[in-house]
Amino acid sequence: MNPNSDREIFSSRVLNHPIETVYEAFSNPKHLKNWWGPEGFTNTIHEFDLKLGGKWILTMHGPEIGNYENSSVFKIIEPLKLIAWTRVSQPYFDMEIGFKKEDDSKTEISFLMIFDTIEGCEKIRKFAEPKNEENFDRLEKEILNMVK
């Protein structure tokens, strides 16, 4: 999973945790709600049906103001490898999360956001790249809480 066009945003990080743990942090909404989104956000997950055609509906609550409704449909589920979905709420894009085992205690997680247009991508790119890093920071904290 590498970006190959000006319609894509790619972010990744190697985590010092086994692939099973990293995957569990995403696939289990009990954990996912604690780390999804930028720093300061909280989440209410209304539906998370991790299967082909299943829905993921959540409200992201901003740290100062705003509730952001998100609705997506899963289109690829390959446990411990790849999860992909299409957003059916704005902003519209496809998302792929890759899980790559580096060794028994290291996993690379990657986010690939795929937009229909260059303009749509550029509108999101300016804040998505740093916010994805915040997302990875929050994921690392959640994993540390999971393994305590």
CNS distance restraints for C-alpha pairs under 8 A (distance, minus, plus):
assign (resid   1 and name CA) (resid  98 and name CA) 7.13 0.50 0.50
assign (resid   1 and name CA) (resid 110 and name CA) 7.65 0.50 0.50
assign (resid   1 and name CA) (resid 112 and name CA) 7.17 0.50 0.50
assign (resid   2 and name CA) (resid  10 and name CA) 6.73 0.50 0.50
assign (resid   2 and name CA) (resid 112 and name CA) 7.53 0.50 0.50
assign (resid   3 and name CA) (resid   8 and name CA) 5.72 0.50 0.50
assign (resid   3 and name CA) (resid   9 and name CA) 6.60 0.50 0.50
assign (resid   3 and name CA) (resid  10 and name CA) 5.78 0.50 0.50
assign (resid   3 and name CA) (resid 112 and name CA) 7.14 0.50 0.50
assign (resid   4 and name CA) (resid   8 and name CA) 7.11 0.50 0.50
assign (resid   6 and name CA) (resid 118 and name CA) 5.97 0.50 0.50
assign (resid   6 and name CA) (resid 121 and name CA) 7.49 0.50 0.50
assign (resid   7 and name CA) (resid 114 and name CA) 5.98 0.50 0.50
assign (resid   7 and name CA) (resid 115 and name CA) 5.19 0.50 0.50
assign (resid   7 and name CA) (resid 116 and name CA) 6.76 0.50 0.50
assign (resid   7 and name CA) (resid 117 and name CA) 5.96 0.50 0.50
assign (resid   7 and name CA) (resid 118 and name CA) 4.85 0.50 0.50
assign (resid   7 and name CA) (resid 120 and name CA) 7.76 0.50 0.50
assign (resid   7 and name CA) (resid 121 and name CA) 5.32 0.50 0.50
assign (resid   7 and name CA) (resid 122 and name CA) 7.78 0.50 0.50
assign (resid   8 and name CA) (resid 112 and name CA) 6.76 0.50 0.50
assign (resid   8 and name CA) (resid 113 and name CA) 5.47 0.50 0.50
assign (resid   8 and name CA) (resid 114 and name CA) 4.64 0.50 0.50
assign (resid   8 and name CA) (resid 115 and name CA) 6.20 0.50 0.50
assign (resid   8 and name CA) (resid 121 and name CA) 6.55 0.50 0.50
assign (resid   9 and name CA) (resid 111 and name CA) 7.86 0.50 0.50
assign (resid   9 and name CA) (resid 112 and name CA) 5.73 0.50 0.50
assign (resid   9 and name CA) (resid 113 and name CA) 5.08 0.50 0.50
assign (resid   9 and name CA) (resid 114 and name CA) 6.79 0.50 0.50
assign (resid   9 and name CA) (resid 121 and name CA) 7.43 0.50 0.50
assign (resid   9 and name CA) (resid 125 and name CA) 6.62 0.50 0.50
assign (resid   9 and name CA) (resid 128 and name CA) 7.85 0.50 0.50
assign (resid   9 and name CA) (resid 129 and name CA) 7.35 0.50 0.50
assign (resid  10 and name CA) (resid 110 and name CA) 7.19 0.50 0.50
assign (resid  10 and name CA) (resid 111 and name CA) 5.68 0.50 0.50
assign (resid  10 and name CA) (resid 112 and name CA) 4.62 0.50 0.50
assign (resid  10 and name CA) (resid 113 and name CA) 6.52 0.50 0.50
assign (resid  10 and name CA) (resid 129 and name CA) 7.82 0.50 0.50
assign (resid  11 and name CA) (resid 110 and name CA) 5.62 0.50 0.50
assign (resid  11 and name CA) (resid 111 and name CA) 5.21 0.50 0.50
assign (resid  11 and name CA) (resid 112 and name CA) 6.70 0.50 0.50
assign (resid  11 and name CA) (resid 129 and name CA) 6.83 0.50 0.50
assign (resid  11 and name CA) (resid 132 and name CA) 6.74 0.50 0.50
assign (resid  11 and name CA) (resid 133 and name CA) 7.63 0.50 0.50
assign (resid  12 and name CA) (resid 108 and name CA) 6.78 0.50 0.50
assign (resid  12 and name CA) (resid 109 and name CA) 5.55 0.50 0.50
assign (resid  12 and name CA) (resid 110 and name CA) 4.03 0.50 0.50
assign (resid  12 and name CA) (resid 111 and name CA) 6.17 0.50 0.50
assign (resid  13 and name CA) (resid 108 and name CA) 5.53 0.50 0.50
assign (resid  13 and name CA) (resid 109 and name CA) 5.60 0.50 0.50
assign (resid  13 and name CA) (resid 110 and name CA) 6.55 0.50 0.50
assign (resid  13 and name CA) (resid 136 and name CA) 7.17 0.50 0.50
assign (resid  14 and name CA) (resid 106 and name CA) 6.59 0.50 0.50
assign (resid  14 and name CA) (resid 107 and name CA) 5.46 0.50 0.50
assign (resid  14 and name CA) (resid 108 and name CA) 4.12 0.50 0.50
assign (resid  14 and name CA) (resid 109 and name CA) 6.37 0.50 0.50
assign (resid  15 and name CA) (resid 106 and name CA) 5.58 0.50 0.50
assign (resid  15 and name CA) (resid 107 and name CA) 5.27 0.50 0.50
assign (resid  15 and name CA) (resid 108 and name CA) 6.11 0.50 0.50
assign (resid  15 and name CA) (resid 109 and name CA) 7.49 0.50 0.50
assign (resid  15 and name CA) (resid 140 and name CA) 7.28 0.50 0.50
assign (resid  16 and name CA) (resid 105 and name CA) 5.72 0.50 0.50
assign (resid  16 and name CA) (resid 106 and name CA) 4.52 0.50 0.50
assign (resid  16 and name CA) (resid 107 and name CA) 6.60 0.50 0.50
assign (resid  17 and name CA) (resid  21 and name CA) 6.53 0.50 0.50
assign (resid  17 and name CA) (resid  22 and name CA) 6.71 0.50 0.50
assign (resid  17 and name CA) (resid 104 and name CA) 7.93 0.50 0.50
assign (resid  17 and name CA) (resid 105 and name CA) 4.79 0.50 0.50
assign (resid  17 and name CA) (resid 106 and name CA) 4.96 0.50 0.50
assign (resid  17 and name CA) (resid 107 and name CA) 6.15 0.50 0.50
assign (resid  18 and name CA) (resid  22 and name CA) 6.55 0.50 0.50
assign (resid  18 and name CA) (resid 101 and name CA) 7.42 0.50 0.50
assign (resid  18 and name CA) (resid 103 and name CA) 7.71 0.50 0.50
assign (resid  18 and name CA) (resid 104 and name CA) 5.64 0.50 0.50
assign (resid  18 and name CA) (resid 105 and name CA) 4.42 0.50 0.50
assign (resid  18 and name CA) (resid 106 and name CA) 5.46 0.50 0.50
assign (resid  18 and name CA) (resid 107 and name CA) 6.00 0.50 0.50
assign (resid  19 and name CA) (resid  23 and name CA) 5.99 0.50 0.50
assign (resid  19 and name CA) (resid  80 and name CA) 6.69 0.50 0.50
assign (resid  19 and name CA) (resid  99 and name CA) 6.92 0.50 0.50
assign (resid  19 and name CA) (resid 100 and name CA) 7.17 0.50 0.50
assign (resid  19 and name CA) (resid 101 and name CA) 5.72 0.50 0.50
assign (resid  19 and name CA) (resid 104 and name CA) 7.66 0.50 0.50
assign (resid  19 and name CA) (resid 105 and name CA) 7.55 0.50 0.50
assign (resid  19 and name CA) (resid 106 and name CA) 7.00 0.50 0.50
assign (resid  19 and name CA) (resid 107 and name CA) 5.28 0.50 0.50
assign (resid  20 and name CA) (resid  24 and name CA) 6.07 0.50 0.50
assign (resid  20 and name CA) (resid  80 and name CA) 6.75 0.50 0.50
assign (resid  21 and name CA) (resid  25 and name CA) 6.31 0.50 0.50
assign (resid  21 and name CA) (resid 143 and name CA) 7.24 0.50 0.50
assign (resid  22 and name CA) (resid  26 and name CA) 6.89 0.50 0.50
assign (resid  22 and name CA) (resid  99 and name CA) 7.90 0.50 0.50
assign (resid  22 and name CA) (resid 107 and name CA) 7.31 0.50 0.50
assign (resid  22 and name CA) (resid 109 and name CA) 7.93 0.50 0.50
assign (resid  22 and name CA) (resid 143 and name CA) 7.15 0.50 0.50
assign (resid  23 and name CA) (resid  27 and name CA) 6.01 0.50 0.50
assign (resid  23 and name CA) (resid  79 and name CA) 7.77 0.50 0.50
assign (resid  23 and name CA) (resid  80 and name CA) 5.92 0.50 0.50
assign (resid  23 and name CA) (resid  99 and name CA) 7.17 0.50 0.50
assign (resid  24 and name CA) (resid  28 and name CA) 5.61 0.50 0.50
assign (resid  24 and name CA) (resid  31 and name CA) 7.81 0.50 0.50
assign (resid  25 and name CA) (resid  29 and name CA) 7.89 0.50 0.50
assign (resid  25 and name CA) (resid  31 and name CA) 5.26 0.50 0.50
assign (resid  25 and name CA) (resid  32 and name CA) 5.76 0.50 0.50
assign (resid  25 and name CA) (resid 139 and name CA) 7.47 0.50 0.50
assign (resid  25 and name CA) (resid 142 and name CA) 7.44 0.50 0.50
assign (resid  25 and name CA) (resid 143 and name CA) 6.68 0.50 0.50
assign (resid  26 and name CA) (resid  31 and name CA) 6.86 0.50 0.50
assign (resid  26 and name CA) (resid  32 and name CA) 5.11 0.50 0.50
assign (resid  27 and name CA) (resid  32 and name CA) 7.11 0.50 0.50
assign (resid  27 and name CA) (resid  50 and name CA) 7.20 0.50 0.50
assign (resid  28 and name CA) (resid  32 and name CA) 6.08 0.50 0.50
assign (resid  29 and name CA) (resid  33 and name CA) 5.76 0.50 0.50
assign (resid  29 and name CA) (resid  45 and name CA) 7.30 0.50 0.50
assign (resid  29 and name CA) (resid  48 and name CA) 6.91 0.50 0.50
assign (resid  30 and name CA) (resid  34 and name CA) 7.43 0.50 0.50
assign (resid  31 and name CA) (resid  35 and name CA) 7.12 0.50 0.50
assign (resid  31 and name CA) (resid 142 and name CA) 6.97 0.50 0.50
assign (resid  32 and name CA) (resid  36 and name CA) 5.81 0.50 0.50
assign (resid  33 and name CA) (resid  42 and name CA) 7.13 0.50 0.50
assign (resid  33 and name CA) (resid  43 and name CA) 5.28 0.50 0.50
assign (resid  33 and name CA) (resid  44 and name CA) 6.80 0.50 0.50
assign (resid  33 and name CA) (resid  45 and name CA) 6.68 0.50 0.50
assign (resid  34 and name CA) (resid  42 and name CA) 6.92 0.50 0.50
assign (resid  34 and name CA) (resid  43 and name CA) 7.14 0.50 0.50
assign (resid  34 and name CA) (resid 138 and name CA) 7.86 0.50 0.50
assign (resid  34 and name CA) (resid 142 and name CA) 6.80 0.50 0.50
assign (resid  35 and name CA) (resid  42 and name CA) 7.99 0.50 0.50
assign (resid  35 and name CA) (resid 135 and name CA) 6.55 0.50 0.50
assign (resid  35 and name CA) (resid 138 and name CA) 4.92 0.50 0.50
assign (resid  35 and name CA) (resid 139 and name CA) 5.22 0.50 0.50
assign (resid  35 and name CA) (resid 141 and name CA) 7.99 0.50 0.50
assign (resid  35 and name CA) (resid 142 and name CA) 6.39 0.50 0.50
assign (resid  36 and name CA) (resid  41 and name CA) 7.99 0.50 0.50
assign (resid  36 and name CA) (resid  42 and name CA) 7.88 0.50 0.50
assign (resid  36 and name CA) (resid  43 and name CA) 7.38 0.50 0.50
assign (resid  36 and name CA) (resid 135 and name CA) 6.18 0.50 0.50
assign (resid  36 and name CA) (resid 138 and name CA) 7.50 0.50 0.50
assign (resid  36 and name CA) (resid 139 and name CA) 7.48 0.50 0.50
assign (resid  37 and name CA) (resid  41 and name CA) 6.18 0.50 0.50
assign (resid  37 and name CA) (resid  42 and name CA) 7.77 0.50 0.50
assign (resid  37 and name CA) (resid  60 and name CA) 7.56 0.50 0.50
assign (resid  37 and name CA) (resid 131 and name CA) 7.49 0.50 0.50
assign (resid  37 and name CA) (resid 132 and name CA) 7.62 0.50 0.50
assign (resid  37 and name CA) (resid 134 and name CA) 7.64 0.50 0.50
assign (resid  37 and name CA) (resid 135 and name CA) 5.36 0.50 0.50
assign (resid  38 and name CA) (resid 131 and name CA) 5.24 0.50 0.50
assign (resid  38 and name CA) (resid 132 and name CA) 6.95 0.50 0.50
assign (resid  38 and name CA) (resid 134 and name CA) 5.25 0.50 0.50
assign (resid  38 and name CA) (resid 135 and name CA) 5.16 0.50 0.50
assign (resid  38 and name CA) (resid 138 and name CA) 7.89 0.50 0.50
assign (resid  39 and name CA) (resid 131 and name CA) 7.75 0.50 0.50
assign (resid  39 and name CA) (resid 134 and name CA) 5.71 0.50 0.50
assign (resid  39 and name CA) (resid 135 and name CA) 6.91 0.50 0.50
assign (resid  39 and name CA) (resid 138 and name CA) 7.10 0.50 0.50
assign (resid  40 and name CA) (resid  62 and name CA) 6.91 0.50 0.50
assign (resid  40 and name CA) (resid  63 and name CA) 5.00 0.50 0.50
assign (resid  41 and name CA) (resid  60 and name CA) 6.47 0.50 0.50
assign (resid  41 and name CA) (resid  61 and name CA) 5.51 0.50 0.50
assign (resid  41 and name CA) (resid  62 and name CA) 4.99 0.50 0.50
assign (resid  41 and name CA) (resid  63 and name CA) 5.37 0.50 0.50
assign (resid  42 and name CA) (resid  60 and name CA) 5.87 0.50 0.50
assign (resid  42 and name CA) (resid  61 and name CA) 5.16 0.50 0.50
assign (resid  42 and name CA) (resid  62 and name CA) 6.96 0.50 0.50
assign (resid  42 and name CA) (resid  63 and name CA) 7.65 0.50 0.50
assign (resid  43 and name CA) (resid  58 and name CA) 6.74 0.50 0.50
assign (resid  43 and name CA) (resid  59 and name CA) 5.69 0.50 0.50
assign (resid  43 and name CA) (resid  60 and name CA) 4.62 0.50 0.50
assign (resid  43 and name CA) (resid  61 and name CA) 5.93 0.50 0.50
assign (resid  44 and name CA) (resid  58 and name CA) 5.54 0.50 0.50
assign (resid  44 and name CA) (resid  59 and name CA) 5.17 0.50 0.50
assign (resid  44 and name CA) (resid  60 and name CA) 6.58 0.50 0.50
assign (resid  44 and name CA) (resid  61 and name CA) 7.86 0.50 0.50
assign (resid  45 and name CA) (resid  56 and name CA) 7.77 0.50 0.50
assign (resid  45 and name CA) (resid  57 and name CA) 6.20 0.50 0.50
assign (resid  45 and name CA) (resid  58 and name CA) 4.28 0.50 0.50
assign (resid  45 and name CA) (resid  59 and name CA) 6.48 0.50 0.50
assign (resid  46 and name CA) (resid  56 and name CA) 7.67 0.50 0.50
assign (resid  46 and name CA) (resid  57 and name CA) 5.43 0.50 0.50
assign (resid  46 and name CA) (resid  58 and name CA) 5.33 0.50 0.50
assign (resid  46 and name CA) (resid  59 and name CA) 7.65 0.50 0.50
assign (resid  47 and name CA) (resid  55 and name CA) 6.50 0.50 0.50
assign (resid  47 and name CA) (resid  56 and name CA) 5.31 0.50 0.50
assign (resid  47 and name CA) (resid  57 and name CA) 5.01 0.50 0.50
assign (resid  47 and name CA) (resid  58 and name CA) 6.88 0.50 0.50
assign (resid  48 and name CA) (resid  54 and name CA) 7.43 0.50 0.50
assign (resid  48 and name CA) (resid  55 and name CA) 5.96 0.50 0.50
assign (resid  48 and name CA) (resid  56 and name CA) 4.46 0.50 0.50
assign (resid  48 and name CA) (resid  57 and name CA) 6.56 0.50 0.50
assign (resid  49 and name CA) (resid  54 and name CA) 4.78 0.50 0.50
assign (resid  49 and name CA) (resid  55 and name CA) 5.43 0.50 0.50
assign (resid  49 and name CA) (resid  56 and name CA) 6.30 0.50 0.50
assign (resid  50 and name CA) (resid  54 and name CA) 5.78 0.50 0.50
assign (resid  50 and name CA) (resid  55 and name CA) 7.36 0.50 0.50
assign (resid  50 and name CA) (resid  56 and name CA) 7.70 0.50 0.50
assign (resid  50 and name CA) (resid  74 and name CA) 6.91 0.50 0.50
assign (resid  50 and name CA) (resid  77 and name CA) 7.49 0.50 0.50
assign (resid  51 and name CA) (resid  74 and name CA) 6.50 0.50 0.50
assign (resid  51 and name CA) (resid  76 and name CA) 7.96 0.50 0.50
assign (resid  51 and name CA) (resid  77 and name CA) 6.38 0.50 0.50
assign (resid  52 and name CA) (resid  74 and name CA) 5.45 0.50 0.50
assign (resid  52 and name CA) (resid  75 and name CA) 5.32 0.50 0.50
assign (resid  52 and name CA) (resid  76 and name CA) 6.11 0.50 0.50
assign (resid  52 and name CA) (resid  77 and name CA) 6.37 0.50 0.50
assign (resid  53 and name CA) (resid  73 and name CA) 5.72 0.50 0.50
assign (resid  53 and name CA) (resid  74 and name CA) 5.18 0.50 0.50
assign (resid  53 and name CA) (resid  75 and name CA) 5.89 0.50 0.50
assign (resid  54 and name CA) (resid  73 and name CA) 5.65 0.50 0.50
assign (resid  54 and name CA) (resid  74 and name CA) 5.41 0.50 0.50
assign (resid  55 and name CA) (resid  71 and name CA) 7.24 0.50 0.50
assign (resid  55 and name CA) (resid  72 and name CA) 5.79 0.50 0.50
assign (resid  55 and name CA) (resid  73 and name CA) 4.61 0.50 0.50
assign (resid  55 and name CA) (resid  74 and name CA) 6.31 0.50 0.50
assign (resid  56 and name CA) (resid  70 and name CA) 7.89 0.50 0.50
assign (resid  56 and name CA) (resid  71 and name CA) 5.82 0.50 0.50
assign (resid  56 and name CA) (resid  72 and name CA) 5.17 0.50 0.50
assign (resid  56 and name CA) (resid  73 and name CA) 6.19 0.50 0.50
assign (resid  56 and name CA) (resid  74 and name CA) 7.47 0.50 0.50
assign (resid  57 and name CA) (resid  69 and name CA) 7.65 0.50 0.50
assign (resid  57 and name CA) (resid  70 and name CA) 5.70 0.50 0.50
assign (resid  57 and name CA) (resid  71 and name CA) 4.50 0.50 0.50
assign (resid  57 and name CA) (resid  72 and name CA) 6.43 0.50 0.50
assign (resid  58 and name CA) (resid  69 and name CA) 6.10 0.50 0.50
assign (resid  58 and name CA) (resid  70 and name CA) 5.30 0.50 0.50
assign (resid  58 and name CA) (resid  71 and name CA) 6.61 0.50 0.50
assign (resid  59 and name CA) (resid  67 and name CA) 6.28 0.50 0.50
assign (resid  59 and name CA) (resid  68 and name CA) 5.44 0.50 0.50
assign (resid  59 and name CA) (resid  69 and name CA) 4.56 0.50 0.50
assign (resid  59 and name CA) (resid  70 and name CA) 6.03 0.50 0.50
assign (resid  60 and name CA) (resid  67 and name CA) 5.67 0.50 0.50
assign (resid  60 and name CA) (resid  68 and name CA) 4.94 0.50 0.50
assign (resid  60 and name CA) (resid  69 and name CA) 6.42 0.50 0.50
assign (resid  60 and name CA) (resid  70 and name CA) 7.47 0.50 0.50
assign (resid  61 and name CA) (resid  65 and name CA) 7.63 0.50 0.50
assign (resid  61 and name CA) (resid  66 and name CA) 6.15 0.50 0.50
assign (resid  61 and name CA) (resid  67 and name CA) 4.55 0.50 0.50
assign (resid  61 and name CA) (resid  68 and name CA) 6.31 0.50 0.50
assign (resid  62 and name CA) (resid  66 and name CA) 5.23 0.50 0.50
assign (resid  62 and name CA) (resid  67 and name CA) 6.01 0.50 0.50
assign (resid  62 and name CA) (resid  68 and name CA) 7.54 0.50 0.50
assign (resid  69 and name CA) (resid  89 and name CA) 7.57 0.50 0.50
assign (resid  70 and name CA) (resid  87 and name CA) 7.53 0.50 0.50
assign (resid  70 and name CA) (resid  88 and name CA) 7.85 0.50 0.50
assign (resid  70 and name CA) (resid  89 and name CA) 5.83 0.50 0.50
assign (resid  70 and name CA) (resid  90 and name CA) 7.67 0.50 0.50
assign (resid  71 and name CA) (resid  87 and name CA) 5.89 0.50 0.50
assign (resid  71 and name CA) (resid  88 and name CA) 5.47 0.50 0.50
assign (resid  71 and name CA) (resid  89 and name CA) 5.36 0.50 0.50
assign (resid  72 and name CA) (resid  85 and name CA) 6.19 0.50 0.50
assign (resid  72 and name CA) (resid  86 and name CA) 5.40 0.50 0.50
assign (resid  72 and name CA) (resid  87 and name CA) 4.15 0.50 0.50
assign (resid  72 and name CA) (resid  88 and name CA) 5.22 0.50 0.50
assign (resid  72 and name CA) (resid  89 and name CA) 7.10 0.50 0.50
assign (resid  73 and name CA) (resid  85 and name CA) 5.34 0.50 0.50
assign (resid  73 and name CA) (resid  86 and name CA) 5.40 0.50 0.50
assign (resid  73 and name CA) (resid  87 and name CA) 6.53 0.50 0.50
assign (resid  73 and name CA) (resid  88 and name CA) 7.20 0.50 0.50
assign (resid  74 and name CA) (resid  83 and name CA) 7.51 0.50 0.50
assign (resid  74 and name CA) (resid  84 and name CA) 5.89 0.50 0.50
assign (resid  74 and name CA) (resid  85 and name CA) 4.13 0.50 0.50
assign (resid  74 and name CA) (resid  86 and name CA) 6.52 0.50 0.50
assign (resid  75 and name CA) (resid  83 and name CA) 7.79 0.50 0.50
assign (resid  75 and name CA) (resid  84 and name CA) 5.60 0.50 0.50
assign (resid  75 and name CA) (resid  85 and name CA) 5.07 0.50 0.50
assign (resid  75 and name CA) (resid  86 and name CA) 6.98 0.50 0.50
assign (resid  76 and name CA) (resid  82 and name CA) 7.05 0.50 0.50
assign (resid  76 and name CA) (resid  83 and name CA) 5.40 0.50 0.50
assign (resid  76 and name CA) (resid  84 and name CA) 4.87 0.50 0.50
assign (resid  76 and name CA) (resid  85 and name CA) 6.81 0.50 0.50
assign (resid  77 and name CA) (resid  82 and name CA) 6.13 0.50 0.50
assign (resid  77 and name CA) (resid  83 and name CA) 4.77 0.50 0.50
assign (resid  77 and name CA) (resid  84 and name CA) 6.70 0.50 0.50
assign (resid  78 and name CA) (resid  82 and name CA) 5.00 0.50 0.50
assign (resid  78 and name CA) (resid  83 and name CA) 6.17 0.50 0.50
assign (resid  79 and name CA) (resid  83 and name CA) 7.49 0.50 0.50
assign (resid  80 and name CA) (resid  99 and name CA) 5.88 0.50 0.50
assign (resid  80 and name CA) (resid 100 and name CA) 7.70 0.50 0.50
assign (resid  81 and name CA) (resid  98 and name CA) 5.69 0.50 0.50
assign (resid  81 and name CA) (resid  99 and name CA) 4.72 0.50 0.50
assign (resid  81 and name CA) (resid 100 and name CA) 6.38 0.50 0.50
assign (resid  82 and name CA) (resid  96 and name CA) 6.84 0.50 0.50
assign (resid  82 and name CA) (resid  97 and name CA) 5.68 0.50 0.50
assign (resid  82 and name CA) (resid  98 and name CA) 4.60 0.50 0.50
assign (resid  82 and name CA) (resid  99 and name CA) 6.11 0.50 0.50
assign (resid  83 and name CA) (resid  96 and name CA) 5.76 0.50 0.50
assign (resid  83 and name CA) (resid  97 and name CA) 5.28 0.50 0.50
assign (resid  83 and name CA) (resid  98 and name CA) 6.68 0.50 0.50
assign (resid  84 and name CA) (resid  94 and name CA) 7.24 0.50 0.50
assign (resid  84 and name CA) (resid  95 and name CA) 5.46 0.50 0.50
assign (resid  84 and name CA) (resid  96 and name CA) 4.23 0.50 0.50
assign (resid  84 and name CA) (resid  97 and name CA) 6.25 0.50 0.50
assign (resid  85 and name CA) (resid  94 and name CA) 5.76 0.50 0.50
assign (resid  85 and name CA) (resid  95 and name CA) 5.40 0.50 0.50
assign (resid  85 and name CA) (resid  96 and name CA) 6.66 0.50 0.50
assign (resid  86 and name CA) (resid  92 and name CA) 7.66 0.50 0.50
assign (resid  86 and name CA) (resid  93 and name CA) 6.21 0.50 0.50
assign (resid  86 and name CA) (resid  94 and name CA) 4.43 0.50 0.50
assign (resid  86 and name CA) (resid  95 and name CA) 6.38 0.50 0.50
assign (resid  87 and name CA) (resid  91 and name CA) 7.51 0.50 0.50
assign (resid  87 and name CA) (resid  92 and name CA) 5.40 0.50 0.50
assign (resid  87 and name CA) (resid  93 and name CA) 5.69 0.50 0.50
assign (resid  87 and name CA) (resid  94 and name CA) 6.13 0.50 0.50
assign (resid  87 and name CA) (resid  95 and name CA) 7.77 0.50 0.50
assign (resid  88 and name CA) (resid  92 and name CA) 6.40 0.50 0.50
assign (resid  92 and name CA) (resid 115 and name CA) 7.12 0.50 0.50
assign (resid  93 and name CA) (resid 113 and name CA) 6.48 0.50 0.50
assign (resid  93 and name CA) (resid 114 and name CA) 5.50 0.50 0.50
assign (resid  93 and name CA) (resid 115 and name CA) 4.73 0.50 0.50
assign (resid  93 and name CA) (resid 116 and name CA) 6.95 0.50 0.50
assign (resid  94 and name CA) (resid 113 and name CA) 5.79 0.50 0.50
assign (resid  94 and name CA) (resid 114 and name CA) 5.02 0.50 0.50
assign (resid  94 and name CA) (resid 115 and name CA) 6.57 0.50 0.50
assign (resid  95 and name CA) (resid 111 and name CA) 7.02 0.50 0.50
assign (resid  95 and name CA) (resid 112 and name CA) 5.66 0.50 0.50
assign (resid  95 and name CA) (resid 113 and name CA) 4.66 0.50 0.50
assign (resid  95 and name CA) (resid 114 and name CA) 6.26 0.50 0.50
assign (resid  96 and name CA) (resid 110 and name CA) 7.83 0.50 0.50
assign (resid  96 and name CA) (resid 111 and name CA) 5.77 0.50 0.50
assign (resid  96 and name CA) (resid 112 and name CA) 5.05 0.50 0.50
assign (resid  96 and name CA) (resid 113 and name CA) 6.59 0.50 0.50
assign (resid  97 and name CA) (resid 109 and name CA) 6.91 0.50 0.50
assign (resid  97 and name CA) (resid 110 and name CA) 5.46 0.50 0.50
assign (resid  97 and name CA) (resid 111 and name CA) 4.77 0.50 0.50
assign (resid  97 and name CA) (resid 112 and name CA) 6.50 0.50 0.50
assign (resid  98 and name CA) (resid 108 and name CA) 7.76 0.50 0.50
assign (resid  98 and name CA) (resid 109 and name CA) 5.53 0.50 0.50
assign (resid  98 and name CA) (resid 110 and name CA) 4.98 0.50 0.50
assign (resid  98 and name CA) (resid 111 and name CA) 6.63 0.50 0.50
assign (resid  99 and name CA) (resid 107 and name CA) 6.73 0.50 0.50
assign (resid  99 and name CA) (resid 108 and name CA) 5.87 0.50 0.50
assign (resid  99 and name CA) (resid 109 and name CA) 4.84 0.50 0.50
assign (resid  99 and name CA) (resid 110 and name CA) 6.75 0.50 0.50
assign (resid 100 and name CA) (resid 107 and name CA) 5.56 0.50 0.50
assign (resid 100 and name CA) (resid 108 and name CA) 5.01 0.50 0.50
assign (resid 100 and name CA) (resid 109 and name CA) 6.49 0.50 0.50
assign (resid 101 and name CA) (resid 106 and name CA) 6.35 0.50 0.50
assign (resid 101 and name CA) (resid 107 and name CA) 4.67 0.50 0.50
assign (resid 101 and name CA) (resid 108 and name CA) 6.47 0.50 0.50
assign (resid 102 and name CA) (resid 106 and name CA) 5.17 0.50 0.50
assign (resid 102 and name CA) (resid 107 and name CA) 5.23 0.50 0.50
assign (resid 102 and name CA) (resid 108 and name CA) 6.65 0.50 0.50
assign (resid 103 and name CA) (resid 107 and name CA) 7.08 0.50 0.50
assign (resid 114 and name CA) (resid 121 and name CA) 7.69 0.50 0.50
assign (resid 115 and name CA) (resid 120 and name CA) 6.36 0.50 0.50
assign (resid 115 and name CA) (resid 121 and name CA) 5.60 0.50 0.50
assign (resid 116 and name CA) (resid 120 and name CA) 7.14 0.50 0.50
assign (resid 116 and name CA) (resid 121 and name CA) 7.89 0.50 0.50
assign (resid 117 and name CA) (resid 121 and name CA) 6.35 0.50 0.50
assign (resid 118 and name CA) (resid 122 and name CA) 6.11 0.50 0.50
assign (resid 119 and name CA) (resid 123 and name CA) 6.17 0.50 0.50
assign (resid 120 and name CA) (resid 124 and name CA) 6.69 0.50 0.50
assign (resid 121 and name CA) (resid 125 and name CA) 5.87 0.50 0.50
assign (resid 122 and name CA) (resid 126 and name CA) 6.80 0.50 0.50
assign (resid 124 and name CA) (resid 128 and name CA) 5.75 0.50 0.50
assign (resid 125 and name CA) (resid 129 and name CA) 6.11 0.50 0.50
assign (resid 127 and name CA) (resid 131 and name CA) 6.10 0.50 0.50
assign (resid 128 and name CA) (resid 132 and name CA) 5.79 0.50 0.50
assign (resid 129 and name CA) (resid 133 and name CA) 6.68 0.50 0.50
assign (resid 130 and name CA) (resid 134 and name CA) 6.61 0.50 0.50
assign (resid 131 and name CA) (resid 135 and name CA) 6.22 0.50 0.50
assign (resid 132 and name CA) (resid 136 and name CA) 6.30 0.50 0.50
assign (resid 133 and name CA) (resid 137 and name CA) 6.27 0.50 0.50
assign (resid 134 and name CA) (resid 138 and name CA) 6.24 0.50 0.50
assign (resid 135 and name CA) (resid 139 and name CA) 6.19 0.50 0.50
assign (resid 136 and name CA) (resid 140 and name CA) 6.23 0.50 0.50
assign (resid 137 and name CA) (resid 141 and name CA) 6.48 0.50 0.50
assign (resid 138 and name CA) (resid 142 and name CA) 6.22 0.50 0.50
assign (resid 139 and name CA) (resid 143 and name CA) 6.17 0.50 0.50
assign (resid 140 and name CA) (resid 144 and name CA) 6.32 0.50 0.50
assign (resid 141 and name CA) (resid 145 and name CA) 6.41 0.50 0.50
assign (resid 142 and name CA) (resid 146 and name CA) 6.18 0.50 0.50
assign (resid 143 and name CA) (resid 147 and name CA) 6.27 0.50 0.50
assign (resid 144 and name CA) (resid 148 and name CA) 6.42 0.50 0.50
